[in-house]
Amino acid sequence: QGIGNKEWRESVKYPHSTEGSILHAFDPQPFHPLSRSLKFGRTEVIENTLNPEFVRKFILDYFFEERQNLRFDLRMEKPMAGIPGKKCGNIIVKAEEMGNCRESVMMQFCGNKLDKKDFFGKSDPFLVFYRSNEDGTFTICHKTEVVKNTLNPVWQAFKIPVRALCNGDYDRTIKIECYDWERDGSHDFIGEFTTSYRELSRGQSQFNVYEVSVCVFTCVHASSVPFYIWLCCSIIVPCYYCPIIYHYCTCFPGNPAQPTSLHYMSPYQMNAYAMALKAVGEIIQDYDSDKMFPALGFGAKLPPDGRVSHEFALNGNPQNPYCAGIDGVMEAYYQSLKSVCLYGPTNFSPVINHVARYAASVNDGSQYFVLLIITDGVISDMAQTKESIVNASCLPMSIIIVGVGPAEFDAMIELDGDEVRISSRGRYAERDIVQFVPFRDYIDRTGNHILSMARLAKDVLAEIPDQFLSYMRTRGIKPLPTPPPYTPPGSPGME
């Protein structure tokens, strides 16, 4: 299993909410591609706090090739005070890929000689369990019940999935905090300690007695609940999957100002080139760190001398062909149609070699390149293109080819290499790095362009995760350290 379809656990926090409000519940709702939201679940209710941290987690299927929008509805017991439109707090959502461990554990804890926090009577202690995240922060994963008026509590045994406790990593840090319960929500901190599931699994022993100041906590019982455990190893490289998108314009008979041209710029709808670019680009741009994409064109006569080029910058700046986001690429494409004259033949090898030169300079797994070619013509340099692809198959790059228009694209299927691995001069490609699709196969018959674009993006990006993983695995490249969590400016204390 690659990273194209994974289960992710999401946890929610709502720090610094409006004073006087009582948080009722969160309703995460995944969006349908056609903007129809489907209710997925809701958190528990937390009262009397301005900084609630919800225990209940949500497990979602993650698809690399789709844009999965989420909406979080905040429900209050009474209307929030304040000026309409004014910021009333922040929602923090954390997601982590779930491990494949299907084991559960039954645990029970007791305390001895806890600190007395109440002036009248003894403490009302309860425990809060936190799982450590990949970025070093902690996420709440369980709360015990409150044991009233005692300094030597024995909490009820509870069952919890191991992947909720440590995501299947037996040595991952688990933090446990103890509080004295207060009716107004201002619970008094008693103490904390850290451990791991490996230590907890030893059960009642000297290894599971934890001293916190003058308090002593003991894990009375921890045993596995028999369950079928399915293990599936895969390499995940978080935050370092850096695609670079290229958009190439090719020749098609006719003037772009005429409706018969595939490059026709209609005031009412996007042409096939623009739809293909936007469909793929809007998904894949979220995996790029700076959202700056070099956009090149091929198959055109350039001003002022009319020379034919198969590698020119769409923004007119050969020294800096980068465009800001997919919108910037599309704007450069539209502007180039006004300044260049479309002209054949259709040569792929120059642009493939262009990207390969960049990919060849990166061999540590810190970057991965994705080349998007949109074409409306039959390829003219087939032998050279096959050689370029074979050479590039050992580099950190993938190639997506989208064919638009009514032309025959039989040669593109050979480049795809799904059935027969592509070869050149007796040398076979090290791995399959090409995915070809004809856009006409995804056009919705009712004229729904949004649905057409969603279908295209889903199929054209489906092979990228496995191609990415195959490169990393064959070279023994492991995930890099996760960068520190992002803290919004002016928000000290936020995780």
Long-range contacts (C-beta under 8 A, 24 or more apart in sequence): 1-232, 1-234, 2-234, 2-465, 2-466, 2-468, 2-469, 3-64, 3-97, 3-234, 3-236, 3-465, 3-468, 3-469, 4-63, 4-64, 4-65, 4-462, 4-464, 4-465, 4-466, 5-61, 5-62, 5-63, 5-64, 6-61, 6-62, 6-97, 6-98, 7-59, 7-60, 7-61, 7-62, 7-97, 7-98, 8-59, 8-60, 8-61, 8-62, 8-95, 8-96, 8-97, 8-98, 9-57, 9-58, 9-59, 9-95, 9-96, 9-98, 9-163, 9-164, 9-167, 10-57, 10-58, 10-59, 10-60, 10-93, 10-94, 10-95, 11-54, 11-57, 11-93, 11-94, 11-95, 11-139, 11-140, 12-43, 12-54, 12-72, 12-91, 12-92, 12-93, 13-51, 13-52, 13-53, 13-54, 13-91, 13-92, 13-93, 13-94, 13-495, 14-51, 14-52, 14-54, 14-74, 14-89, 14-90, 14-91, 14-92, 15-50, 15-51, 15-89, 15-90, 15-92, 15-494, 16-50, 16-51, 16-89, 16-90, 16-494, 17-50, 17-51, 17-52, 17-80, 17-88, 17-89, 18-50, 18-80, 18-81, 18-82, 18-88, 18-89, 19-50, 19-81, 20-81, 21-50, 21-76, 21-77, 21-78, 21-80, 21-81, 21-88, 22-47, 22-48, 22-76, 22-77, 22-78, 23-47, 23-49, 23-52, 23-74, 23-76, 24-75, 24-76, 24-77, 25-75, 26-54, 26-72, 26-73, 26-74, 26-75, 26-91, 27-72, 27-73, 27-75, 28-58, 28-70, 28-71, 28-72, 29-70, 29-71, 29-72, 29-73, 30-60, 30-68, 30-69, 30-70, 31-68, 31-69, 31-70, 31-71, 33-66, 33-67, 33-450, 33-451, 33-454, 34-448, 34-450, 34-451, 37-71, 42-75, 47-77, 47-185, 48-183, 48-184, 48-185, 49-185, 53-140, 54-140, 55-140, 55-141, 55-142, 55-143, 57-141, 57-164, 59-98, 62-97, 63-458, 64-461, 64-464, 64-465, 65-283, 65-457, 65-458, 65-459, 65-460, 65-461, 65-462, 65-464, 66-283, 66-454, 66-457, 66-458, 67-282, 67-283, 67-286, 67-457, 90-488, 90-491, 90-494, 92-494, 92-495, 94-133, 94-137, 94-139, 96-133, 96-134, 96-167, 97-236, 98-163, 98-167, 99-163, 99-167, 99-168, 99-169, 100-168, 100-230, 100-231, 100-232, 101-161, 101-162, 101-163, 101-167, 101-168, 101-229, 101-231, 102-161, 102-163, 102-227, 102-228, 102-229, 102-230, 103-161, 103-162, 103-163, 103-168, 103-224, 103-225, 103-227, 103-229, 104-159, 104-160, 104-161, 104-162, 104-224, 104-225, 104-227, 105-159, 105-160, 105-161, 105-162, 105-165, 105-197, 105-200, 105-201, 105-222, 105-223, 105-224, 105-225, 106-157, 106-158, 106-159, 106-221, 106-222, 106-223, 106-225, 107-157, 107-158, 107-159, 107-160, 107-200, 107-219, 107-221, 107-222, 108-154, 108-155, 108-156, 108-157, 108-158, 108-219, 108-220, 108-221, 108-222, 109-144, 109-155, 109-176, 109-217, 109-218, 109-219, 109-220, 110-152, 110-153, 110-154, 110-155, 110-217, 110-218, 110-220, 111-151, 111-152, 111-153, 111-154, 111-178, 111-215, 111-216, 111-217, 111-218, 112-152, 112-215, 112-216, 112-217, 112-218, 113-151, 113-152, 113-214, 113-215, 113-216, 114-150, 114-151, 114-152, 114-153, 114-178, 114-190, 114-191, 114-215, 115-151, 115-180, 115-190, 115-191, 115-213, 115-214, 115-215, 116-151, 117-180, 117-188, 117-190, 118-180, 121-149, 122-149, 122-150, 122-151, 123-149, 123-150, 123-151, 123-180, 123-188, 123-190, 124-148, 124-149, 124-150, 124-180, 124-181, 125-150, 125-151, 125-153, 125-178, 125-179, 125-180, 125-181, 125-190, 126-155, 126-178, 126-179, 126-181, 127-155, 127-176, 127-177, 127-178, 128-176, 128-177, 128-178, 128-179, 129-160, 129-165, 129-174, 129-175, 129-176, 130-174, 130-175, 130-176, 130-177, 131-164, 131-165, 131-166, 131-167, 131-172, 131-174, 132-166, 132-172, 132-173, 132-174, 132-175, 134-238, 134-482, 135-482, 135-483, 135-484, 135-485, 136-484, 136-485, 137-485, 137-495, 138-175, 141-165, 146-181, 154-220, 157-220, 157-221, 159-225, 162-197, 165-197, 166-196, 166-197, 169-197, 170-196, 170-197, 170-198, 170-201, 171-196, 171-197, 171-198, 172-196, 172-197, 174-200, 176-210, 176-217, 178-212, 178-215, 178-217, 190-215, 191-215, 193-217, 195-219, 234-469, 235-469, 235-472, 235-473, 235-477, 235-478, 235-479, 236-479, 237-365, 237-468, 237-472, 237-477, 237-479, 237-480, 238-479, 238-482, 239-289, 239-480, 239-482, 239-483, 240-365, 240-366, 240-367, 240-479, 240-480, 241-287, 241-368, 241-468, 242-287, 242-288, 242-289, 242-366, 242-367, 242-368, 242-369, 243-284, 243-285, 243-287, 243-288, 243-368, 243-369, 243-370, 243-464, 244-288, 244-293, 244-294, 244-355, 244-358, 244-369, 244-370, 244-371, 245-280, 245-281, 245-284, 245-285, 245-288, 245-293, 245-295, 245-326, 245-329, 245-370, 245-371, 245-372, 246-293, 246-294, 246-295, 246-296, 246-351, 246-355, 246-371, 246-372, 246-373, 247-273, 247-277, 247-281, 247-295, 247-296, 247-297, 247-314, 247-329, 247-333, 247-372, 247-374, 248-296, 248-297, 248-298, 248-299, 248-351, 248-373, 248-374, 248-375, 249-273, 249-297, 249-298, 249-299, 249-300, 249-314, 249-333, 249-336, 249-337, 249-340, 249-342, 249-374, 250-298, 250-299, 250-342, 250-344, 250-346, 250-374, 250-375, 250-376, 250-377, 251-299, 251-300, 251-342, 251-343, 251-344, 251-345, 251-346, 251-376, 251-377, 252-342, 252-376, 252-377, 252-405, 256-337, 256-342, 262-376, 262-404, 262-405, 263-337, 263-342, 265-334, 265-337, 269-449, 270-449, 272-376, 272-404, 272-405, 272-439, 273-333, 273-374, 273-376, 273-404, 274-330, 274-333, 274-334, 275-439, 275-449, 275-452, 275-453, 275-456, 276-374, 276-402, 276-404, 276-439, 276-453, 276-456, 277-326, 277-329, 277-330, 277-333, 277-372, 277-374, 278-326, 278-330, 278-453, 279-452, 279-453, 279-454, 279-456, 279-457, 279-460, 280-372, 280-400, 280-402, 280-456, 280-457, 280-460, 280-461, 281-326, 281-329, 281-372, 282-326, 282-457, 283-457, 283-461, 284-370, 284-461, 284-464, 285-325, 285-326, 291-324, 291-325, 292-322, 292-323, 292-324, 292-325, 293-322, 293-323, 293-325, 293-326, 293-328, 293-329, 294-321, 294-322, 294-323, 295-321, 295-322, 295-323, 295-329, 295-332, 295-333, 296-321, 296-351, 296-354, 297-333, 297-336, 297-340, 298-346, 298-347, 298-350, 298-351, 299-342, 299-343, 299-344, 299-345, 299-346, 299-347, 299-377, 300-336, 300-340, 300-341, 300-342, 300-343, 301-340, 301-341, 301-343, 302-340, 303-339, 303-340, 306-341, 308-343, 310-347, 310-350, 310-351, 311-350, 311-351, 311-354, 312-340, 344-377, 344-380, 345-377, 345-380, 345-381, 346-375, 346-377, 346-378, 346-379, 346-380, 347-379, 347-380, 347-381, 347-384, 347-385, 348-373, 348-375, 348-379, 348-381, 348-384, 348-385, 348-388, 349-381, 349-384, 349-385, 349-387, 349-388, 352-385, 352-388, 352-389, 352-392, 352-399, 353-388, 355-392, 355-397, 356-388, 356-391, 356-392, 356-395, 356-397, 359-392, 359-395, 359-396, 359-397, 360-395, 362-396, 363-396, 363-475, 364-477, 365-396, 365-472, 365-475, 365-477, 365-480, 366-480, 367-396, 368-396, 368-397, 368-398, 368-468, 368-471, 369-395, 369-396, 369-397, 369-398, 370-397, 370-398, 370-399, 370-400, 370-464, 371-397, 371-398, 371-399, 371-400, 372-400, 372-402, 373-399, 373-400, 373-401, 373-402, 374-401, 374-402, 374-404, 375-401, 375-402, 375-403, 375-404, 376-403, 376-404, 376-405, 376-407, 377-407, 378-407, 378-408, 378-409, 378-411, 379-411, 379-412, 379-415, 382-411, 383-424, 385-415, 386-414, 386-415, 386-422, 386-423, 386-424, 387-424, 387-425, 389-415, 389-422, 389-424, 389-429, 389-433, 389-434, 390-422, 390-423, 390-424, 390-427, 390-428, 390-429, 392-433, 393-429, 393-430, 393-431, 393-432, 393-433, 394-430, 394-431, 396-471, 397-433, 398-433, 398-434, 398-435, 398-463, 398-464, 398-467, 398-468, 399-433, 399-434, 399-435, 400-434, 400-435, 400-436, 400-460, 400-461, 400-464, 401-434, 401-435, 401-436, 401-437, 402-436, 402-437, 402-438, 402-439, 402-456, 402-460, 403-436, 403-437, 403-438, 403-439, 403-440, 404-438, 404-439, 404-440, 405-440, 406-440, 409-436, 409-438, 412-436, 412-438, 430-474, 431-467, 431-470, 431-471, 431-474, 432-463, 432-467, 433-467, 435-460, 435-462, 435-463, 435-464
